Structure formats: structure tokens, C-alpha cells
Amino acid sequence: MPQKKSPKPERERLFTIDEMSVLLQVDRRKLVEWIQHRRIPFVVVNRDHIRFKMSDIAEWIGTRNKPKGKFRFT
């Protein structure tokens, strides 16, 4: 009787610098600066390719967009 193969877990898509700069609507040079200063989460693939996981970026955005204190609109 053949064994059933367990389903492979889905891998999260990785985005390039150019793709992420479009998604974040920032200049590519600014994104590279953030990478150099480790201001944005990224992964290194094959020692020389920078990639981004959307889950990491979403979490990063969520932590950066929390207002400090109450806003008052007048």
C-alpha cells in the first residue's frame, strides 16, 4: 500500500528590493538605506540576495504606526 505524502507547508513569498519599494511607495535608495541601517526587517538568501517577507513587513508597519498618546482634532 503506498504511503500518503504529507502536504508541504506553503512557503511565504519573498519580495525583492524593487518590489518592496513599490509596495511601500518609497524610493529604492531609501529602502536600501533602511536595510543598511537595519531599520526594516529582511532576509538574506544565498548570501547575497536581500528579500522581504510580507508578514515581517506587516508587523514592522504595525509597530511603527502606533500613535503615542491621544490625538485631538480641533
N, CA, C and O atoms as a printed pandas DataFrame, in Angstrom:
     atom_number atom_name residue_name chain_id  residue_number  x_coord  y_coord  z_coord
0              1         N          MET        A               1    0.834   -1.175    0.000
1              2        CA          MET        A               1    0.000    0.000    0.000
2              3         C          MET        A               1    0.888    1.252    0.000
3              4         O          MET        A               1    1.776    1.360    0.846
4              5         N          PRO        A               2    0.674    2.204   -0.929
5              6        CA          PRO        A               2    1.524    3.406   -0.980
6              7         C          PRO        A               2    1.245    4.327    0.205
7              8         O          PRO        A               2    0.109    4.484    0.652
8              9         N          GLN        A               3    2.310    4.916    0.685
9             10        CA          GLN        A               3    2.166    5.853    1.797
10            11         C          GLN        A               3    1.692    7.198    1.272
11            12         O          GLN        A               3    2.069    7.637    0.185
12            13         N          LYS        A               4    0.863    7.831    2.070
13            14        CA          LYS        A               4    0.397    9.170    1.717
14            15         C          LYS        A               4    1.482   10.174    2.073
15            16         O          LYS        A               4    2.063   10.130    3.157
16            17         N          LYS        A               5    1.736   11.060    1.158
17            18        CA          LYS        A               5    2.706   12.110    1.437
18            19         C          LYS        A               5    2.005   13.228    2.186
19            20         O          LYS        A               5    0.906   13.648    1.824
20            21         N          SER        A               6    2.644   13.690    3.213
21            22        CA          SER        A               6    2.060   14.811    3.950
22            23         C          SER        A               6    2.215   16.068    3.102
23            24         O          SER        A               6    3.229   16.253    2.429
24            25         N          PRO        A               7    1.203   16.928    3.139
25            26        CA          PRO        A               7    1.285   18.145    2.313
26            27         C          PRO        A               7    2.427   19.042    2.777
27            28         O          PRO        A               7    2.666   19.204    3.974
28            29         N          LYS        A               8    3.118   19.615    1.813
29            30        CA          LYS        A               8    4.210   20.522    2.141
30            31         C          LYS        A               8    3.627   21.829    2.654
31            32         O          LYS        A               8    2.649   22.333    2.101
32            33         N          PRO        A               9    4.212   22.375    3.694
33            34        CA          PRO        A               9    3.726   23.682    4.161
34            35         C          PRO        A               9    4.002   24.742    3.098
35            36         O          PRO        A               9    5.038   24.735    2.434
36            37         N          GLU        A              10    3.055   25.636    2.962
37            38        CA          GLU        A              10    3.234   26.699    1.967
38            39         C          GLU        A              10    4.339   27.639    2.412
39            40         O          GLU        A              10    4.416   28.034    3.575
40            41         N          ARG        A              11    5.183   27.983    1.469
41            42        CA          ARG        A              11    6.247   28.943    1.756
42            43         C          ARG        A              11    5.731   30.338    1.485
43            44         O          ARG        A              11    4.977   30.580    0.542
44            45         N          GLU        A              12    6.155   31.232    2.329
45            46        CA          GLU        A              12    5.769   32.631    2.152
46            47         C          GLU        A              12    6.579   33.232    0.999
47            48         O          GLU        A              12    7.787   33.018    0.892
48            49         N          ARG        A              13    5.907   33.970    0.162
49            50        CA          ARG        A              13    6.581   34.606   -0.967
50            51         C          ARG        A              13    7.568   35.646   -0.457
51            52         O          ARG        A              13    7.282   36.381    0.488
52            53         N          LEU        A              14    8.719   35.697   -1.086
53            54        CA          LEU        A              14    9.732   36.691   -0.750
54            55         C          LEU        A              14    9.748   37.773   -1.821
55            56         O          LEU        A              14    9.683   37.478   -3.014
56            57         N          PHE        A              15    9.836   39.013   -1.390
57            58        CA          PHE        A              15    9.803   40.157   -2.294
58            59         C          PHE        A              15   11.204   40.745   -2.454
59            60         O          PHE        A              15   11.991   40.766   -1.508
60            61         N          THR        A              16   11.502   41.216   -3.651
61            62        CA          THR        A              16   12.788   41.855   -3.921
62            63         C          THR        A              16   12.768   43.298   -3.430
63            64         O          THR        A              16   11.728   43.810   -3.016
64            65         N          ILE        A              17   13.908   43.935   -3.480
65            66        CA          ILE        A              17   14.003   45.347   -3.095
66            67         C          ILE        A              17   13.115   46.198   -3.998
67            68         O          ILE        A              17   12.386   47.065   -3.516
68            69         N          ASP        A              18   13.176   45.953   -5.296
69            70        CA          ASP        A              18   12.356   46.739   -6.226
70            71         C          ASP        A              18   10.868   46.537   -5.967
71            72         O          ASP        A              18   10.102   47.501   -5.976
72            73         N          GLU        A              19   10.453   45.295   -5.736
73            74        CA          GLU        A              19    9.039   45.029   -5.466
74            75         C          GLU        A              19    8.592   45.694   -4.167
75            76         O          GLU        A              19    7.512   46.281   -4.101
76            77         N          MET        A              20    9.424   45.599   -3.145
77            78        CA          MET        A              20    9.041   46.170   -1.850
78            79         C          MET        A              20    9.022   47.687   -1.893
79            80         O          MET        A              20    8.194   48.314   -1.231
80            81         N          SER        A              21    9.923   48.288   -2.660
81            82        CA          SER        A              21    9.907   49.749   -2.753
82            83         C          SER        A              21    8.610   50.227   -3.405
83            84         O          SER        A              21    8.079   51.275   -3.039
84            85         N          VAL        A              22    8.105   49.463   -4.365
85            86        CA          VAL        A              22    6.824   49.818   -4.998
86            87         C          VAL        A              22    5.690   49.630   -3.999
87            88         O          VAL        A              22    4.827   50.498   -3.868
88            89         N          LEU        A              23    5.685   48.503   -3.296
89            90        CA          LEU        A              23    4.617   48.231   -2.331
90            91         C          LEU        A              23    4.588   49.258   -1.202
91            92         O          LEU        A              23    3.515   49.685   -0.777
92            93         N          LEU        A              24    5.757   49.652   -0.721
93            94        CA          LEU        A              24    5.825   50.620    0.376
94            95         C          LEU        A              24    5.764   52.067   -0.107
95            96         O          LEU        A              24    5.657   52.997    0.692
96            97         N          GLN        A              25    5.832   52.239   -1.418
97            98        CA          GLN        A              25    5.800   53.568   -2.032
98            99         C          GLN        A              25    6.929   54.456   -1.508
99           100         O          GLN        A              25    6.728   55.618   -1.154
100          101         N          VAL        A              26    8.128   53.861   -1.473
101          102        CA          VAL        A              26    9.320   54.619   -1.114
102          103         C          VAL        A              26   10.366   54.419   -2.207
103          104         O          VAL        A              26   10.350   53.418   -2.924
104          105         N          ASP        A              27   11.253   55.363   -2.320
105          106        CA          ASP        A              27   12.316   55.280   -3.306
106          107         C          ASP        A              27   13.220   54.091   -2.994
107          108         O          ASP        A              27   13.470   53.778   -1.829
108          109         N          ARG        A              28   13.699   53.443   -4.026
109          110        CA          ARG        A              28   14.584   52.283   -3.860
110          111         C          ARG        A              28   15.803   52.634   -3.017
111          112         O          ARG        A              28   16.226   51.837   -2.180
112          113         N          ARG        A              29   16.370   53.818   -3.230
113          114        CA          ARG        A              29   17.548   54.233   -2.464
114          115         C          ARG        A              29   17.240   54.361   -0.973
115          116         O          ARG        A              29   18.074   54.030   -0.130
116          117         N          LYS        A              30   16.044   54.841   -0.655
117          118        CA          LYS        A              30   15.635   54.964    0.751
118          119         C          LYS        A              30   15.505   53.585    1.383
119          120         O          LYS        A              30   15.919   53.381    2.525
120          121         N          LEU        A              31   14.932   52.637    0.645
121          122        CA          LEU        A              31   14.794   51.277    1.150
122          123         C          LEU        A              31   16.170   50.643    1.397
123          124         O          LEU        A              31   16.373   49.975    2.410
124          125         N          VAL        A              32   17.099   50.851    0.482
125          126        CA          VAL        A              32   18.465   50.333    0.662
126          127         C          VAL        A              32   19.107   50.962    1.897
127          128         O          VAL        A              32   19.819   50.286    2.639
128          129         N          GLU        A              33   18.863   52.231    2.116
129          130        CA          GLU        A              33   19.391   52.907    3.314
130          131         C          GLU        A              33   18.824   52.263    4.579
131          132         O          GLU        A              33   19.556   52.026    5.540
132          133         N          TRP        A              34   17.510   51.978    4.577
133          134        CA          TRP        A              34   16.888   51.324    5.728
134          135         C          TRP        A              34   17.519   49.956    5.977
135          136         O          TRP        A              34   17.728   49.564    7.125
136          137         N          ILE        A              35   17.822   49.230    4.894
137          138        CA          ILE        A              35   18.457   47.918    5.025
138          139         C          ILE        A              35   19.846   48.073    5.647
139          140         O          ILE        A              35   20.199   47.348    6.577
140          141         N          GLN        A              36   20.627   49.018    5.132
141          142        CA          GLN        A              36   21.989   49.218    5.629
142          143         C          GLN        A              36   22.016   49.565    7.111
143          144         O          GLN        A              36   22.929   49.170    7.836
144          145         N          HIS        A              37   21.002   50.311    7.555
145          146        CA          HIS        A              37   20.928   50.719    8.957
146          147         C          HIS        A              37   20.041   49.784    9.786
147          148         O          HIS        A              37   19.755   50.051   10.953
148          149         N          ARG        A              38   19.616   48.689    9.161
149          150        CA          ARG        A              38   18.768   47.666    9.805
150          151         C          ARG        A              38   17.519   48.271   10.418
151          152         O          ARG        A              38   17.147   47.943   11.545
152          153         N          ARG        A              39   16.882   49.145    9.681
153          154        CA          ARG        A              39   15.641   49.780   10.140
154          155         C          ARG        A              39   14.405   49.039    9.666
155          156         O          ARG        A              39   13.296   49.354   10.097
156          157         N          ILE        A              40   14.575   48.056    8.783
157          158        CA          ILE        A              40   13.467   47.303    8.222
158          159         C          ILE        A              40   13.865   45.821    8.234
159          160         O          ILE        A              40   15.021   45.489    7.973
160          161         N          PRO        A              41   12.915   44.934    8.536
161          162        CA          PRO        A              41   13.265   43.514    8.565
162          163         C          PRO        A              41   13.483   42.952    7.151
163          164         O          PRO        A              41   12.740   43.272    6.224
164          165         N          PHE        A              42   14.502   42.119    7.007
165          166        CA          PHE        A              42   14.788   41.500    5.717
166          167         C          PHE        A              42   15.476   40.173    5.948
167          168         O          PHE        A              42   15.945   39.889    7.050
168          169         N          VAL        A              43   15.536   39.361    4.905
169          170        CA          VAL        A              43   16.266   38.093    4.966
170          171         C          VAL        A              43   17.298   38.088    3.848
171          172         O          VAL        A              43   17.107   38.710    2.803
172          173         N          VAL        A              44   18.389   37.379    4.086
173          174        CA          VAL        A              44   19.433   37.239    3.080
174          175         C          VAL        A              44   19.327   35.825    2.510
175          176         O          VAL        A              44   19.328   34.840    3.249
176          177         N          VAL        A              45   19.236   35.745    1.186
177          178        CA          VAL        A              45   19.109   34.468    0.502
178          179         C          VAL        A              45   20.394   34.218   -0.282
179          180         O          VAL        A              45   20.870   35.091   -1.008
180          181         N          ASN        A              46   20.943   33.031   -0.129
181          182        CA          ASN        A              46   22.178   32.649   -0.832
182          183         C          ASN        A              46   23.315   33.647   -0.623
183          184         O          ASN        A              46   24.106   33.896   -1.533
184          185         N          ARG        A              47   23.391   34.203    0.555
185          186        CA          ARG        A              47   24.469   35.109    0.991
186          187         C          ARG        A              47   24.533   36.465    0.301
187          188         O          ARG        A              47   25.263   37.342    0.762
188          189         N          ASP        A              48   23.800   36.665   -0.778
189          190        CA          ASP        A              48   23.949   37.959   -1.457
190          191         C          ASP        A              48   22.659   38.536   -2.020
191          192         O          ASP        A              48   22.705   39.542   -2.729
192          193         N          HIS        A              49   21.524   37.941   -1.731
193          194        CA          HIS        A              49   20.252   38.474   -2.210
194          195         C          HIS        A              49   19.399   38.891   -1.022
195          196         O          HIS        A              49   19.144   38.088   -0.124
196          197         N          ILE        A              50   18.964   40.126   -1.015
197          198        CA          ILE        A              50   18.091   40.651    0.031
198          199         C          ILE        A              50   16.645   40.404   -0.385
199          200         O          ILE        A              50   16.257   40.695   -1.516
200          201         N          ARG        A              51   15.861   39.870    0.529
201          202        CA          ARG        A              51   14.448   39.633    0.275
202          203         C          ARG        A              51   13.650   40.034    1.507
203          204         O          ARG        A              51   14.198   40.186    2.599
204          205         N          PHE        A              52   12.337   40.203    1.310
205          206        CA          PHE        A              52   11.435   40.621    2.378
206          207         C          PHE        A              52   10.267   39.657    2.477
207          208         O          PHE        A              52    9.718   39.226    1.464
208          209         N          LYS        A              53    9.888   39.320    3.716
209          210        CA          LYS        A              53    8.675   38.532    3.941
210          211         C          LYS        A              53    7.568   39.515    4.300
211          212         O          LYS        A              53    7.750   40.397    5.139
212          213         N          MET        A              54    6.422   39.349    3.653
213          214        CA          MET        A              54    5.316   40.273    3.883
214          215         C          MET        A              54    4.858   40.236    5.340
215          216         O          MET        A              54    4.463   41.268    5.884
216          217         N          SER        A              55    4.901   39.085    5.972
217          218        CA          SER        A              55    4.480   39.001    7.376
218          219         C          SER        A              55    5.387   39.856    8.267
219          220         O          SER        A              55    4.907   40.525    9.183
220          221         N          ASP        A              56    6.690   39.833    7.999
221          222        CA          ASP        A              56    7.627   40.668    8.766
222          223         C          ASP        A              56    7.368   42.148    8.518
223          224         O          ASP        A              56    7.389   42.954    9.448
224          225         N          ILE        A              57    7.123   42.500    7.262
225          226        CA          ILE        A              57    6.886   43.904    6.913
226          227         C          ILE        A              57    5.579   44.392    7.537
227          228         O          ILE        A              57    5.513   45.510    8.047
228          229         N          ALA        A              58    4.540   43.556    7.496
229          230        CA          ALA        A              58    3.253   43.946    8.094
230          231         C          ALA        A              58    3.397   44.191    9.585
231          232         O          ALA        A              58    2.841   45.153   10.117
232          233         N          GLU        A              59    4.141   43.325   10.261
233          234        CA          GLU        A              59    4.377   43.505   11.699
234          235         C          GLU        A              59    5.187   44.777   11.959
235          236         O          GLU        A              59    4.893   45.530   12.887
236          237         N          TRP        A              60    6.201   45.006   11.135
237          238        CA          TRP        A              60    7.050   46.193   11.258
238          239         C          TRP        A              60    6.211   47.468   11.086
239          240         O          TRP        A              60    6.365   48.429   11.840
240          241         N          ILE        A              61    5.336   47.458   10.098
241          242        CA          ILE        A              61    4.468   48.627    9.873
242          243         C          ILE        A              61    3.550   48.824   11.071
243          244         O          ILE        A              61    3.347   49.949   11.527
244          245         N          GLY        A              62    2.998   47.729   11.576
245          246        CA          GLY        A              62    2.097   47.820   12.727
246          247         C          GLY        A              62    2.754   48.412   13.956
247          248         O          GLY        A              62    2.117   49.147   14.710
248          249         N          THR        A              63    4.012   48.099   14.163
249          250        CA          THR        A              63    4.697   48.636   15.339
250          251         C          THR        A              63    5.108   50.089   15.142
251          252         O          THR        A              63    5.291   50.819   16.116
252          253         N          ARG        A              64    5.251   50.507   13.911
253          254        CA          ARG        A              64    5.691   51.879   13.641
254          255         C          ARG        A              64    4.533   52.864   13.558
255          256         O          ARG        A              64    4.748   54.071   13.666
256          257         N          ASN        A              65    3.328   52.383   13.371
257          258        CA          ASN        A              65    2.188   53.273   13.160
258          259         C          ASN        A              65    1.306   53.449   14.387
259          260         O          ASN        A              65    0.177   53.926   14.275
260          261         N          LYS        A              66    1.803   53.076   15.542
261          262        CA          LYS        A              66    1.004   53.246   16.743
262          263         C          LYS        A              66    1.217   54.659   17.282
263          264         O          LYS        A              66    2.345   55.067   17.561
264          265         N          PRO        A              67    0.128   55.393   17.423
265          266        CA          PRO        A              67    0.270   56.755   17.939
266          267         C          PRO        A              67    0.720   56.745   19.397
267          268         O          PRO        A              67    0.354   55.858   20.169
268          269         N          LYS        A              68    1.500   57.723   19.751
269          270        CA          LYS        A              68    1.985   57.883   21.124
270          271         C          LYS        A              68    1.066   58.877   21.811
271          272         O          LYS        A              68    1.191   60.087   21.620
272          273         N          GLY        A              69    0.163   58.372   22.592
273          274        CA          GLY        A              69   -0.778   59.252   23.260
274          275         C          GLY        A              69   -2.034   59.430   22.429
275          276         O          GLY        A              69   -2.212   58.783   21.396
276          277         N          LYS        A              70   -2.891   60.308   22.892
277          278        CA          LYS        A              70   -4.167   60.536   22.221
278          279         C          LYS        A              70   -4.046   61.674   21.229
279          280         O          LYS        A              70   -3.388   62.685   21.472
280          281         N          PHE        A              71   -4.704   61.470   20.111
281          282        CA          PHE        A              71   -4.775   62.540   19.126
282          283         C          PHE        A              71   -6.020   63.366   19.402
283          284         O          PHE        A              71   -7.059   62.837   19.797
284          285         N          ARG        A              72   -5.901   64.647   19.193
285          286        CA          ARG        A              72   -7.071   65.531   19.306
286          287         C          ARG        A              72   -7.160   66.333   18.044
287          288         O          ARG        A              72   -6.226   67.040   17.666
288          289         N          PHE        A              73   -8.282   66.217   17.402
289          290        CA          PHE        A              73   -8.525   67.022   16.212
290          291         C          PHE        A              73   -9.333   68.235   16.629
291          292         O          PHE        A              73  -10.371   68.105   17.278
292          293         N          THR        A              74   -8.863   69.400   16.263
293          294        CA          THR        A              74   -9.587   70.621   16.645
294          295         C          THR        A              74  -10.101   71.324   15.428
295          296         O          THR        A              74  -10.737   72.372   15.543
